[in-house]
Amino acid sequence: MADFSHQTVLLDETVDVLRPGAGKVIIDGTLGGGGHTQALLARGATVLGVDRDPVALEAARARLAGYPSFSARQGNFGDLLEVAADLLPVDGVLVDLGVSSPQLDVAERGFSFQKDGPLDMRMGDTGRTAAELIAQEDEAELIRILKEYGEEPFAKSIARELKRSLPTRTLEAAEVVKRAVPRKAWPNKIHVATRTFQALRMAVNQELESLESLLAALPRLLKVGGRAAVISFHSLEDRRVKETFRDLAGSCKCPPGLPVCACGGQGDFTLVTRKAIAASDEEIAANPRARSAHLRVVEKFR
């Protein structure tokens, strides 16, 4: 079995809101190490696990082989309408947008700016690597990627240095960022290359595009009474989830101060979580990567 040990985030909270049980069919669109899926299976649900990463799929299939109600398919969570077409509509959809610890910690995957490895960053086994993206895109596009996906204030100087150096290794890329950002401007709480590596990873894997495809598909993915749960880890993702869930619920868009709603705002969904669920202090102490996790849930009611 492949080594793919991962500490599951917001496990109890996520399982509880998805209400698994006998006869319930749930899709885990980011199977990863299978932690959420195993808990859902233990509560009686039938679960289809989907993941782009063949290593994760191999490990999860071995870990969950004892559950006859489990199946797994390789695919992108943004393509669930096609990947799971024979099962739809379902009782629940779960997506955890975090990068799994084995992906971050294995140098050969190219996600880490602290371990030397090829500048890859692909969650699956197809598509461009981060090194290829840097080489193929022009400086203006790299600036856009760093600004939009990484919210990097030094996007221009970093993009210029990336194009000049064309790094192919992770530590090499991290050094490029260090040269491009004035030492006095390095952040105190995160590595200076954190935002750049996040932005490149999101661009390589088209993460926001996949999220938007998933959110747009929810009305067709879920049956009446079905719930969607999304765990996000930074503001770009969480903002998109929050806004889409609000739109699905048909929140009133009238100006503040009107005594009654005049816009007729109503939708086919209801917000299960009006405020995102965050990890407890105890979970954060045990798993610091849970600090930025936010869980939002919506239910289709008609």
C-alpha positions in Angstrom: 0.0 0.0 0.0 1.2 3.5 -0.8 2.2 5.7 2.2 -0.5 8.3 2.4 -1.0 9.1 6.1 -3.0 12.3 6.6 -4.6 14.0 9.6 -8.2 14.6 8.8 -9.5 18.2 9.5 -12.9 18.9 11.1 -13.7 15.2 11.1 -16.6 15.1 13.6 -18.1 18.4 12.5 -18.2 17.4 8.8 -19.6 13.9 9.4 -22.3 15.2 11.7 -23.6 17.8 9.2 -23.7 15.3 6.3 -26.0 13.0 8.4 -24.7 9.7 7.0 -26.8 6.6 7.5 -28.0 3.4 5.9 -29.3 4.1 2.4 -27.5 7.5 2.1 -25.1 8.0 -0.9 -22.4 10.5 -0.4 -19.6 11.6 -2.7 -16.2 12.5 -1.2 -14.8 14.6 -4.0 -11.4 14.9 -2.4 -10.8 11.4 -1.0 -7.2 12.0 0.0 -6.2 9.6 2.9 -9.8 8.5 3.3 -10.4 9.9 6.8 -13.7 11.6 6.2 -14.9 8.7 4.0 -14.1 6.1 6.6 -16.1 7.9 9.3 -19.0 8.3 6.8 -18.8 4.5 6.0 -18.7 3.7 9.7 -22.1 5.5 10.1 -23.7 3.3 7.4 -23.4 5.5 4.3 -22.5 4.4 0.8 -19.5 6.5 -0.3 -17.9 7.2 -3.7 -14.4 8.6 -3.2 -13.0 10.7 -6.0 -9.4 12.0 -6.2 -7.0 13.2 -8.9 -4.0 11.7 -7.1 -3.4 8.0 -8.0 -1.2 7.5 -4.9 -4.1 8.7 -2.7 -6.6 6.4 -4.5 -4.3 3.4 -4.0 -3.9 4.0 -0.3 -7.6 4.7 0.3 -8.6 1.5 -1.6 -6.3 -0.5 0.6 -7.4 1.3 3.8 -11.1 0.9 3.1 -11.1 -2.5 1.5 -13.2 -3.9 4.3 -16.2 -1.6 3.5 -18.4 -3.1 0.7 -20.2 0.2 0.4 -17.1 2.0 -0.7 -15.9 2.6 -4.2 -13.2 5.0 -5.7 -12.7 6.7 -9.0 -9.9 8.9 -10.3 -11.2 12.3 -11.3 -11.4 16.0 -10.5 -14.1 17.2 -8.0 -15.0 19.9 -10.5 -16.2 17.1 -12.9 -18.5 15.2 -10.6 -21.4 15.5 -13.0 -19.4 13.3 -15.4 -17.4 11.3 -12.9 -20.4 10.2 -10.8 -23.2 10.5 -13.5 -24.5 7.0 -12.7 -25.1 7.8 -9.0 -26.7 11.2 -9.3 -28.5 12.8 -7.5 -27.0 12.0 -4.2 -27.6 12.7 -0.5 -24.3 14.5 0.2 -21.2 16.0 -1.4 -18.0 16.7 0.5 -15.0 18.6 -0.8 -11.9 19.3 1.4 -9.8 21.9 -0.5 -6.7 21.5 1.6 -3.5 19.9 0.3 -2.9 16.5 2.0 0.1 16.2 4.3 1.8 13.5 2.1 1.6 15.9 -0.9 3.2 18.7 1.1 5.8 16.5 2.9 7.1 14.4 0.0 9.8 16.4 -1.6 9.3 14.7 -5.0 5.8 16.1 -5.3 7.3 19.6 -5.5 4.9 21.4 -3.1 7.4 22.3 -0.4 9.6 25.3 -0.4 11.6 23.7 2.5 12.6 20.4 0.8 14.4 20.1 -2.5 12.5 18.4 -5.3 11.3 18.9 -8.8 9.1 22.0 -9.2 6.0 19.9 -10.0 3.0 20.7 -7.7 0.5 18.6 -9.7 -2.1 16.9 -7.5 -2.6 14.3 -10.3 -0.4 12.7 -12.9 -1.3 14.9 -15.9 -1.0 18.5 -17.0 1.7 21.1 -16.7 4.2 21.2 -13.8 4.9 24.5 -12.0 8.2 24.7 -13.8 6.5 24.4 -17.1 3.9 27.0 -16.2 6.7 29.5 -15.3 8.5 28.8 -18.6 5.5 28.9 -20.8 3.5 31.9 -19.5 4.6 35.4 -20.0 5.5 37.8 -17.2 2.1 39.5 -17.2 0.3 36.3 -16.6 2.6 35.3 -13.8 1.9 38.6 -12.2 -1.8 38.0 -12.4 -1.4 34.5 -10.9 0.7 35.7 -8.0 -1.7 38.6 -7.3 -5.0 36.7 -7.7 -4.1 33.3 -6.2 -1.4 34.3 -3.7 -2.4 37.9 -2.9 1.4 38.6 -3.2 2.3 42.3 -2.8 5.6 41.7 -4.6 4.1 39.9 -7.6 5.8 42.1 -10.2 9.4 41.6 -8.9 8.8 37.9 -8.2 7.4 37.2 -11.6 10.3 39.1 -13.3 12.8 37.1 -11.3 11.0 33.8 -12.0 11.1 34.5 -15.8 14.7 35.5 -15.6 15.8 32.4 -13.6 13.3 29.7 -14.8 13.7 27.5 -11.7 13.1 23.8 -12.1 13.6 22.8 -8.4 11.7 23.8 -5.3 14.6 25.2 -3.3 15.8 27.1 -6.3 12.3 28.7 -6.7 12.3 29.6 -3.0 15.7 31.4 -3.4 14.3 33.3 -6.4 11.5 34.6 -4.2 13.9 35.6 -1.5 16.0 37.6 -4.0 12.9 39.3 -5.4 11.5 40.5 -2.0 13.4 43.0 0.1 14.6 41.4 3.3 12.8 44.0 5.5 9.5 43.1 3.8 9.6 39.4 4.6 6.5 38.4 6.6 7.0 37.4 10.2 4.6 34.5 10.5 5.0 32.7 7.2 7.9 31.8 4.9 8.5 34.5 2.3 7.8 32.0 -0.5 4.4 30.8 0.9 2.2 33.0 -1.2 4.1 32.3 -4.4 4.0 28.5 -3.9 0.3 28.7 -3.1 -0.4 30.7 -6.2 1.6 28.4 -8.5 -0.1 25.3 -7.0 -3.5 26.8 -7.5 -2.7 27.7 -11.1 -1.2 24.4 -11.9 -4.2 22.4 -10.6 -6.8 25.0 -11.6 -8.2 24.8 -8.1 -10.5 27.8 -8.2 -11.9 26.8 -11.6 -12.6 23.3 -10.2 -14.3 24.9 -7.2 -16.5 27.1 -9.3 -17.5 24.1 -11.5 -18.5 22.2 -8.4 -20.5 25.0 -6.9 -22.3 25.5 -10.2 -23.2 21.8 -10.4 -24.6 21.5 -6.8 -28.3 21.8 -7.9 -27.8 18.8 -10.2 -25.6 16.8 -7.9 -27.9 16.8 -4.9 -31.4 15.4 -4.3 -33.9 17.2 -2.2 -32.7 17.0 1.4 -29.1 16.5 0.2 -26.3 18.6 1.7 -23.0 19.9 0.4 -20.1 20.5 2.7 -17.0 22.4 1.7 -13.8 22.9 3.8 -11.7 25.7 2.6 -8.3 27.0 3.8 -7.9 30.6 2.6 -10.0 33.6 1.9 -10.2 33.2 -1.9 -11.9 29.8 -1.6 -14.0 30.6 1.4 -15.3 33.8 -0.2 -16.5 32.0 -3.3 -18.2 29.3 -1.3 -19.9 31.8 1.0 -21.2 33.9 -1.9 -22.4 30.9 -3.9 -24.1 29.3 -0.9 -25.8 32.7 -0.2 -26.9 32.9 -3.8 -28.2 29.4 -3.8 -30.3 30.2 -0.7 -31.6 33.3 -2.5 -30.6 35.7 0.2 -32.4 39.0 0.2 -30.4 41.7 -1.8 -32.5 44.7 -0.8 -30.8 47.8 0.6 -30.5 47.8 4.4 -33.4 49.5 6.2 -36.4 48.2 4.2 -39.1 46.9 6.5 -39.9 43.9 4.2 -38.1 42.2 1.4 -38.9 43.7 -2.0 -36.6 41.7 -4.2 -38.4 38.4 -3.8 -35.1 36.7 -3.1 -35.5 33.0 -2.6 -33.7 29.9 -3.7 -33.9 26.1 -3.6 -31.3 25.8 -0.9 -31.0 26.8 2.8 -27.9 27.6 4.7 -27.1 25.0 7.3 -24.1 27.1 8.5 -24.7 30.9 8.4 -21.2 31.3 9.9 -18.3 29.0 8.9 -17.4 26.2 11.4 -13.7 26.5 12.5 -11.5 24.0 14.2 -11.5 23.8 17.9 -8.5 24.9 20.0 -7.8 21.2 20.8 -7.7 20.3 17.1 -5.4 23.1 16.2 -3.1 22.2 19.0 -2.9 18.6 17.7 -2.8 19.7 14.0 -1.7 23.3 13.3 -2.7 23.0 9.7 -6.4 23.0 10.9 -6.0 26.6 12.0 -7.2 28.1 8.7 -9.9 25.5 8.0 -13.5 26.8 7.5 -16.5 24.5 6.9 -19.6 25.7 5.2 -22.7 23.6 4.5 -25.8 24.1 2.4 -28.9 21.9 2.0 -31.2 21.6 -1.0 -34.8 21.8 0.2 -36.8 21.7 -3.1 
